[in-house]
Amino acid sequence: MGAKINIGFVKSDITTLNDNYVCLLNFLNENGMKVKLIKFSTEENGINWVEIRNPNVSETKKLVNQLKKVYFCEFKVADFPYNNSFIDVLIRLGIHEDDFYSFIIEIEEALIIKSYEINDLEFVESFIINFIEIFLGKLKLDYAFSSQDAEVEFSPEKFINLTKPYYSLEVKYDDNDNLKISKANWYINGVTERSN
């Protein structure tokens, strides 16, 4: 298992979770992606997991009634479109303290980054930014980010007050509800420095 490129989406207000979960499933279905496996645990220690293999859309949507009782939940998704091909990704749902939640799309770095050449890294970043913009057009979320092996580190309230980038790519809303994209001094692979 190598490095991952993670694309995260975060939302405050846990009451919006069910609606955004259904929007996520509709987004996957409308774009030809298929959920191959749902895996979740209703125990805080995550010892016992429930697995549903090759669920149909109805089975996947039924989980909406259990989401607030779930501690860990992930979906293996096939046919995620990337650069004229289709790859497998993992989508993790996280319910965090302080009444917020996240969706993280986890992609094997080797599937999308073929080299650390600047042109390749910029292509990957352009794809990710475009994907984030499309995704945020469908789901009502507070901010998005992407970086190598990135995890959710901030509530939406704390993230909005950051004065410098923490992730390679960050997307949030300005005061007029327009998307604002920020790039850190390093590329998505976490090691190549961006020239200014």
Backbone as CSV, one residue per row, in Angstrom:
resi,resn,N_x,N_y,N_z,CA_x,CA_y,CA_z,C_x,C_y,C_z
1,MET,0.846,-1.181,0.000,0.000,0.000,0.000,0.886,1.238,0.000
2,GLY,0.681,2.080,-1.015,1.471,3.285,-1.108,0.723,4.486,-0.567
3,ALA,1.221,5.662,-0.925,0.601,6.905,-0.486,-0.760,7.077,-1.143
4,LYS,-1.577,7.895,-0.505,-2.916,8.193,-1.006,-3.021,9.681,-1.282
5,ILE,-3.819,10.018,-2.267,-4.234,11.400,-2.470,-5.668,11.469,-1.960
6,ASN,-5.884,12.272,-0.945,-7.208,12.384,-0.339,-7.859,13.701,-0.725
7,ILE,-9.151,13.611,-1.022,-9.964,14.792,-1.305,-11.044,14.811,-0.236
8,GLY,-11.034,15.832,0.607,-11.957,15.880,1.735,-12.996,16.977,1.598
9,PHE,-14.175,16.683,2.117,-15.291,17.628,2.129,-15.861,17.646,3.537
10,VAL,-16.055,18.843,4.097,-16.439,18.961,5.497,-17.680,19.844,5.628
11,LYS,-18.564,19.448,6.556,-19.794,20.200,6.779,-20.106,20.259,8.259
12,SER,-20.427,21.458,8.735,-20.947,21.591,10.095,-22.428,21.231,10.043
13,ASP,-23.069,21.155,11.190,-24.502,20.892,11.269,-24.837,19.460,10.858
14,ILE,-24.755,18.578,11.816,-24.982,17.152,11.595,-26.385,16.866,11.062
15,THR,-27.315,17.815,11.237,-28.680,17.577,10.748,-28.757,17.514,9.224
16,THR,-27.715,17.972,8.536,-27.699,17.918,7.065,-27.095,16.610,6.546
17,LEU,-26.626,15.749,7.444,-25.913,14.531,7.031,-26.756,13.632,6.141
18,ASN,-27.977,13.342,6.543,-28.793,12.415,5.752,-29.034,12.934,4.342
19,ASP,-29.366,14.214,4.207,-29.612,14.780,2.878,-28.350,14.739,2.019
20,ASN,-27.209,15.088,2.608,-25.969,15.070,1.828,-25.535,13.649,1.490
21,TYR,-25.827,12.700,2.367,-25.525,11.291,2.074,-26.313,10.842,0.846
22,VAL,-27.596,11.153,0.802,-28.422,10.778,-0.351,-27.923,11.495,-1.605
23,CYS,-27.537,12.777,-1.483,-26.970,13.516,-2.621,-25.686,12.854,-3.114
24,LEU,-24.848,12.392,-2.185,-23.617,11.699,-2.555,-23.931,10.444,-3.356
25,LEU,-24.869,9.639,-2.874,-25.228,8.408,-3.585,-25.801,8.715,-4.973
26,ASN,-26.631,9.743,-5.047,-27.177,10.137,-6.354,-26.068,10.595,-7.290
27,PHE,-25.108,11.352,-6.744,-23.969,11.825,-7.546,-23.179,10.642,-8.113
28,LEU,-22.909,9.643,-7.273,-22.182,8.473,-7.737,-22.960,7.768,-8.843
29,ASN,-24.248,7.555,-8.606,-25.096,6.843,-9.557,-25.215,7.592,-10.877
30,GLU,-25.450,8.907,-10.817,-25.613,9.724,-12.025,-24.344,9.760,-12.864
31,ASN,-23.191,9.572,-12.227,-21.919,9.629,-12.949,-21.349,8.248,-13.243
32,GLY,-22.189,7.222,-13.149,-21.800,5.874,-13.562,-20.881,5.141,-12.610
33,MET,-20.740,5.649,-11.376,-19.894,4.967,-10.396,-20.717,3.921,-9.652
34,LYS,-20.063,2.862,-9.222,-20.778,1.756,-8.579,-20.168,1.464,-7.214
35,VAL,-21.029,1.392,-6.195,-20.580,1.009,-4.856,-20.420,-0.502,-4.832
36,LYS,-19.189,-0.973,-4.619,-18.906,-2.409,-4.599,-19.012,-2.998,-3.198
37,LEU,-18.771,-2.160,-2.186,-18.782,-2.649,-0.808,-19.082,-1.497,0.133
38,ILE,-19.968,-1.728,1.081,-20.179,-0.800,2.196,-19.704,-1.528,3.439
39,LYS,-18.943,-0.836,4.249,-18.419,-1.419,5.479,-18.614,-0.391,6.581
40,PHE,-19.256,-0.796,7.689,-19.465,0.162,8.768,-19.501,-0.541,10.118
41,SER,-19.239,0.273,11.144,-19.281,-0.222,12.510,-20.156,0.697,13.342
42,THR,-21.000,0.090,14.189,-21.830,0.884,15.101,-21.231,0.895,16.504
43,GLU,-19.999,0.416,16.618,-19.296,0.393,17.904,-18.146,1.387,17.878
44,GLU,-17.981,2.115,18.950,-16.941,3.142,19.019,-15.546,2.559,18.856
45,ASN,-15.326,1.327,19.331,-13.993,0.721,19.213,-13.740,0.136,17.831
46,GLY,-14.763,0.045,16.986,-14.597,-0.416,15.614,-14.157,-1.859,15.477
47,ILE,-14.471,-2.698,16.453,-14.045,-4.097,16.388,-14.923,-4.903,15.432
48,ASN,-16.231,-4.765,15.555,-17.148,-5.522,14.700,-17.674,-4.649,13.573
49,TRP,-17.554,-5.142,12.359,-17.971,-4.400,11.172,-19.087,-5.154,10.462
50,VAL,-19.976,-4.410,9.864,-21.007,-4.963,8.981,-20.548,-4.693,7.556
51,GLU,-20.599,-5.702,6.695,-20.216,-5.540,5.291,-21.391,-5.892,4.397
52,ILE,-21.626,-5.057,3.416,-22.632,-5.334,2.389,-21.904,-5.302,1.050
53,ARG,-21.806,-6.463,0.406,-21.095,-6.557,-0.872,-22.047,-6.333,-2.038
54,ASN,-21.589,-5.566,-3.020,-22.360,-5.249,-4.219,-23.796,-4.833,-3.902
55,PRO,-23.942,-3.827,-3.035,-25.298,-3.406,-2.669,-26.002,-2.739,-3.851
56,ASN,-27.310,-2.911,-3.925,-28.049,-2.151,-4.931,-28.317,-0.758,-4.358
57,VAL,-28.851,0.119,-5.181,-29.058,1.511,-4.765,-29.982,1.574,-3.546
58,SER,-30.997,0.747,-3.534,-31.948,0.735,-2.423,-31.259,0.351,-1.113
59,GLU,-30.414,-0.686,-1.151,-29.690,-1.115,0.058,-28.754,-0.025,0.552
60,THR,-28.111,0.652,-0.375,-27.174,1.707,-0.018,-27.910,2.876,0.636
61,LYS,-29.077,3.210,0.114,-29.838,4.332,0.671,-30.454,3.990,2.019
62,LYS,-30.723,2.721,2.281,-31.305,2.323,3.572,-30.396,2.680,4.745
63,LEU,-29.096,2.726,4.493,-28.136,3.041,5.548,-28.343,4.446,6.111
64,VAL,-29.034,5.301,5.353,-29.254,6.681,5.792,-29.909,6.732,7.175
65,ASN,-30.733,5.751,7.487,-31.421,5.738,8.779,-30.514,5.379,9.947
66,GLN,-29.318,4.850,9.654,-28.391,4.440,10.712,-27.188,5.356,10.849
67,LEU,-27.035,6.340,9.972,-25.784,7.109,9.896,-25.363,7.725,11.217
68,LYS,-26.296,8.267,11.963,-25.912,8.946,13.198,-25.517,7.971,14.292
69,LYS,-25.745,6.665,14.078,-25.326,5.645,15.041,-24.024,4.970,14.607
70,VAL,-23.500,5.369,13.447,-22.321,4.729,12.866,-21.065,5.476,13.303
71,TYR,-20.030,4.738,13.711,-18.752,5.362,14.085,-17.770,5.385,12.919
72,PHE,-17.788,4.343,12.122,-16.887,4.253,10.977,-17.717,3.754,9.800
73,CYS,-17.521,4.356,8.642,-18.261,3.917,7.464,-17.405,4.193,6.237
74,GLU,-17.297,3.203,5.364,-16.545,3.407,4.126,-17.207,2.663,2.976
75,PHE,-16.990,3.194,1.787,-17.536,2.624,0.561,-16.390,2.372,-0.407
76,LYS,-16.313,1.178,-0.962,-15.399,0.934,-2.078,-16.192,1.223,-3.342
77,VAL,-15.669,2.127,-4.150,-16.394,2.603,-5.318,-15.584,2.313,-6.574
78,ALA,-16.251,1.718,-7.560,-15.623,1.426,-8.851,-16.073,2.458,-9.878
79,ASP,-15.284,2.561,-10.940,-15.611,3.389,-12.106,-15.602,4.884,-11.809
80,PHE,-14.713,5.301,-10.902,-14.489,6.729,-10.679,-13.747,7.264,-11.905
81,PRO,-14.312,8.247,-12.620,-13.686,8.693,-13.874,-12.451,9.557,-13.632
82,TYR,-11.359,9.153,-14.263,-10.133,9.946,-14.175,-9.388,9.884,-15.504
83,ASN,-9.245,11.019,-16.180,-8.405,11.151,-17.367,-8.663,10.042,-18.394
84,ASN,-9.877,9.937,-18.857,-10.273,8.950,-19.880,-10.137,7.510,-19.419
85,SER,-10.105,7.287,-18.131,-10.085,5.923,-17.611,-10.962,5.877,-16.367
86,PHE,-11.050,4.705,-15.762,-11.863,4.530,-14.566,-11.026,3.821,-13.513
87,ILE,-11.096,4.317,-12.282,-10.296,3.759,-11.201,-11.198,3.443,-10.007
88,ASP,-10.663,2.671,-9.080,-11.362,2.390,-7.831,-10.913,3.389,-6.773
89,VAL,-11.860,3.850,-5.963,-11.552,4.761,-4.862,-12.250,4.259,-3.604
90,LEU,-11.851,4.811,-2.493,-12.502,4.533,-1.218,-13.108,5.844,-0.724
91,ILE,-14.362,5.814,-0.302,-14.993,6.996,0.283,-15.269,6.695,1.742
92,ARG,-14.736,7.548,2.620,-14.933,7.366,4.058,-15.821,8.478,4.597
93,LEU,-16.787,8.083,5.390,-17.631,9.033,6.094,-17.113,9.147,7.511
94,GLY,-16.896,10.366,7.972,-16.447,10.579,9.349,-17.408,11.488,10.085
95,ILE,-17.811,11.071,11.265,-18.629,11.925,12.125,-17.728,12.364,13.269
96,HIS,-17.529,13.668,13.378,-16.540,14.228,14.298,-17.209,14.863,15.500
97,GLU,-16.442,15.018,16.549,-16.934,15.770,17.699,-17.218,17.200,17.244
98,ASP,-17.919,17.946,18.048,-18.293,19.328,17.730,-19.323,19.409,16.606
99,ASP,-20.076,18.299,16.379,-21.235,18.347,15.492,-20.885,18.682,14.044
100,PHE,-19.842,18.046,13.496,-19.583,18.181,12.068,-19.183,16.827,11.497
101,TYR,-19.213,16.722,10.187,-18.920,15.441,9.527,-18.142,15.687,8.243
102,SER,-17.631,14.603,7.678,-16.811,14.728,6.471,-16.993,13.512,5.567
103,PHE,-16.734,13.744,4.285,-16.574,12.686,3.303,-15.147,12.818,2.789
104,ILE,-14.388,11.727,2.787,-13.037,11.757,2.222,-12.956,10.728,1.102
105,ILE,-12.535,11.190,-0.061,-12.299,10.298,-1.193,-10.813,9.994,-1.207
106,GLU,-10.498,8.720,-1.076,-9.109,8.266,-0.967,-8.718,7.558,-2.265
107,ILE,-7.661,8.048,-2.909,-7.209,7.513,-4.203,-5.757,7.066,-4.067
108,GLU,-5.457,5.879,-4.551,-4.054,5.436,-4.573,-3.256,6.409,-5.435
109,GLU,-2.215,6.999,-4.846,-1.431,8.001,-5.571,-0.914,7.480,-6.913
110,ALA,-0.472,6.243,-6.956,0.112,5.682,-8.177,-0.895,5.612,-9.324
111,LEU,-2.189,5.629,-9.013,-3.200,5.563,-10.068,-3.348,6.883,-10.812
112,ILE,-2.992,7.997,-10.170,-3.200,9.294,-10.827,-1.930,10.112,-11.014
113,ILE,-0.897,9.842,-10.220,0.365,10.578,-10.390,1.394,9.611,-10.966
114,LYS,1.706,9.812,-12.234,2.649,8.913,-12.911,4.096,9.355,-12.716
115,SER,4.292,10.652,-12.493,5.637,11.167,-12.214,5.493,12.437,-11.388
116,TYR,6.583,12.895,-10.827,6.567,14.135,-10.061,6.992,15.321,-10.920
117,GLU,6.888,15.167,-12.238,7.143,16.297,-13.135,6.069,17.360,-12.901
118,ILE,6.445,18.621,-13.000,5.520,19.717,-12.710,4.257,19.622,-13.555
119,ASN,4.394,19.324,-14.868,3.218,19.242,-15.735,2.246,18.176,-15.256
120,ASP,2.760,17.027,-14.829,1.898,15.953,-14.327,1.193,16.368,-13.042
121,LEU,1.929,16.995,-12.131,1.340,17.430,-10.866,0.267,18.505,-11.090
122,GLU,0.533,19.423,-12.009,-0.455,20.460,-12.301,-1.700,19.873,-12.959
123,PHE,-1.527,18.854,-13.793,-2.677,18.191,-14.406,-3.557,17.550,-13.329
124,VAL,-2.923,16.840,-12.399,-3.665,16.187,-11.317,-4.386,17.232,-10.471
125,GLU,-3.701,18.309,-10.137,-4.340,19.351,-9.331,-5.515,19.996,-10.061
126,SER,-5.377,20.217,-11.364,-6.483,20.787,-12.139,-7.683,19.851,-12.126
127,PHE,-7.416,18.556,-12.274,-8.502,17.574,-12.213,-9.204,17.635,-10.858
128,ILE,-8.421,17.662,-9.780,-8.993,17.669,-8.428,-9.817,18.935,-8.184
129,ILE,-9.288,20.090,-8.582,-10.025,21.341,-8.401,-11.344,21.293,-9.169
130,ASN,-11.303,20.809,-10.403,-12.517,20.697,-11.205,-13.519,19.752,-10.526
131,PHE,-13.029,18.629,-10.020,-13.896,17.676,-9.345,-14.522,18.304,-8.092
132,ILE,-13.715,19.015,-7.303,-14.232,19.665,-6.102,-15.336,20.662,-6.461
133,GLU,-15.116,21.449,-7.510,-16.120,22.436,-7.915,-17.427,21.750,-8.316
134,ILE,-17.340,20.652,-9.050,-18.545,19.913,-9.442,-19.233,19.331,-8.216
135,PHE,-18.460,18.727,-7.329,-19.000,18.079,-6.134,-19.682,19.099,-5.231
136,LEU,-19.046,20.253,-5.042,-19.633,21.292,-4.194,-20.870,21.910,-4.831
137,GLY,-21.016,21.761,-6.146,-22.234,22.206,-6.807,-23.411,21.295,-6.532
138,LYS,-23.132,20.069,-6.112,-24.182,19.077,-5.851,-24.512,18.948,-4.369
139,LEU,-23.505,19.003,-3.520,-23.699,18.831,-2.084,-23.475,20.147,-1.361
140,LYS,-24.183,20.341,-0.273,-24.041,21.568,0.506,-23.023,21.330,1.609
141,LEU,-21.796,21.777,1.362,-20.697,21.541,2.297,-19.987,22.859,2.586
142,ASP,-19.152,22.880,3.631,-18.524,24.130,4.062,-17.141,24.380,3.458
143,TYR,-16.350,23.335,3.336,-15.036,23.510,2.720,-14.530,22.185,2.192
144,ALA,-13.511,22.279,1.346,-12.905,21.084,0.767,-11.395,21.253,0.776
145,PHE,-10.689,20.133,0.691,-9.229,20.168,0.672,-8.712,18.942,-0.057
146,SER,-7.447,18.996,-0.422,-6.786,17.821,-0.972,-5.297,17.901,-0.672
147,SER,-4.731,16.759,-0.313,-3.301,16.629,-0.038,-2.976,15.150,0.024
148,GLN,-1.686,14.865,0.001,-1.250,13.484,0.171,-1.541,13.045,1.607
149,ASP,-2.248,11.921,1.741,-2.568,11.316,3.046,-3.245,12.288,4.015
150,ALA,-3.979,13.255,3.505,-4.603,14.269,4.350,-5.818,13.724,5.082
151,GLU,-6.026,14.229,6.276,-7.197,13.896,7.084,-7.845,15.200,7.545
152,VAL,-9.051,15.099,8.060,-9.752,16.275,8.576,-9.089,16.688,9.886
153,GLU,-8.599,17.904,9.923,-7.923,18.420,11.112,-8.680,19.567,11.771
154,PHE,-9.653,20.157,11.046,-10.300,21.364,11.533,-11.810,21.306,11.358
155,SER,-12.515,21.816,12.347,-13.950,22.046,12.177,-14.100,23.174,11.154
156,PRO,-15.277,23.315,10.546,-15.465,24.439,9.614,-15.198,25.796,10.261
157,GLU,-15.556,25.957,11.527,-15.337,27.229,12.208,-13.850,27.541,12.359
158,LYS,-13.041,26.522,12.661,-11.595,26.741,12.794,-10.940,26.913,11.425
159,PHE,-11.413,26.156,10.442,-10.801,26.216,9.110,-10.952,27.598,8.492
160,ILE,-12.122,28.202,8.649,-12.390,29.502,8.030,-11.432,30.580,8.529
161,ASN,-10.867,30.374,9.729,-9.970,31.373,10.315,-8.486,31.104,10.068
162,LEU,-8.158,30.040,9.318,-6.748,29.794,9.007,-6.211,30.917,8.135
163,THR,-4.998,31.353,8.426,-4.417,32.458,7.659,-3.443,32.001,6.585
164,LYS,-3.043,30.728,6.626,-2.188,30.197,5.571,-2.601,28.761,5.285
165,PRO,-2.313,28.273,4.076,-2.762,26.929,3.702,-2.172,25.843,4.605
166,TYR,-3.017,24.909,4.959,-2.599,23.734,5.721,-2.500,22.523,4.791
167,TYR,-3.367,22.475,3.772,-3.404,21.398,2.783,-2.859,21.922,1.454
168,SER,-2.482,21.024,0.563,-1.979,21.440,-0.753,-2.986,22.300,-1.499
169,LEU,-4.237,21.841,-1.500,-5.321,22.568,-2.150,-6.435,22.773,-1.134
170,GLU,-6.993,23.972,-1.111,-8.096,24.271,-0.199,-9.161,25.062,-0.951
171,VAL,-10.403,24.738,-0.679,-11.521,25.448,-1.305,-12.520,25.796,-0.211
172,LYS,-12.840,27.077,-0.122,-13.867,27.517,0.822,-14.650,28.646,0.169
173,TYR,-15.653,29.121,0.864,-16.505,30.175,0.325,-16.075,31.524,0.880
174,ASP,-16.130,32.543,0.012,-15.855,33.895,0.499,-17.156,34.501,1.050
175,ASP,-17.118,35.777,1.408,-18.280,36.429,2.017,-19.476,36.502,1.072
176,ASN,-19.240,36.381,-0.248,-20.318,36.432,-1.240,-20.738,35.048,-1.717
177,ASP,-20.318,34.016,-0.981,-20.629,32.619,-1.323,-20.017,32.157,-2.638
178,ASN,-18.925,32.795,-3.065,-18.166,32.328,-4.223,-17.044,31.426,-3.727
179,LEU,-16.703,30.417,-4.535,-15.622,29.518,-4.146,-14.277,30.220,-4.240
180,LYS,-13.476,30.047,-3.211,-12.129,30.614,-3.173,-11.138,29.449,-3.094
181,ILE,-10.249,29.347,-4.072,-9.283,28.243,-4.144,-7.916,28.745,-3.719
182,SER,-7.288,28.026,-2.790,-5.941,28.376,-2.331,-5.011,27.196,-2.584
183,LYS,-3.768,27.523,-2.936,-2.750,26.495,-3.144,-1.585,26.769,-2.198
184,ALA,-1.097,25.711,-1.586,0.050,25.841,-0.682,1.342,25.977,-1.490
185,ASN,2.458,26.095,-0.795,3.763,26.222,-1.454,4.293,24.889,-1.966
186,TRP,3.524,23.822,-1.766,3.936,22.501,-2.242,2.812,21.898,-3.070
187,TYR,3.181,21.003,-3.966,2.194,20.340,-4.819,1.479,19.215,-4.068
188,ILE,0.527,18.626,-4.754,-0.357,17.620,-4.191,0.391,16.394,-3.658
189,ASN,1.590,16.134,-4.169,2.356,14.962,-3.717,3.022,15.191,-2.359
190,GLY,2.981,16.431,-1.880,3.493,16.722,-0.550,4.987,16.968,-0.463
191,VAL,5.716,16.803,-1.564,7.185,16.992,-1.499,7.710,17.993,-2.522
192,THR,7.040,18.144,-3.646,7.545,19.034,-4.698,7.112,20.459,-4.406
193,GLU,8.087,21.362,-4.337,7.755,22.754,-4.036,7.242,23.462,-5.277
194,ARG,6.261,24.324,-5.052,5.676,25.118,-6.116,6.550,26.352,-6.329
195,SER,6.847,26.682,-7.566,7.631,27.901,-7.818,6.664,29.071,-7.893
196,ASN,7.020,30.155,-7.250,6.107,31.326,-7.205,6.475,32.344,-8.247
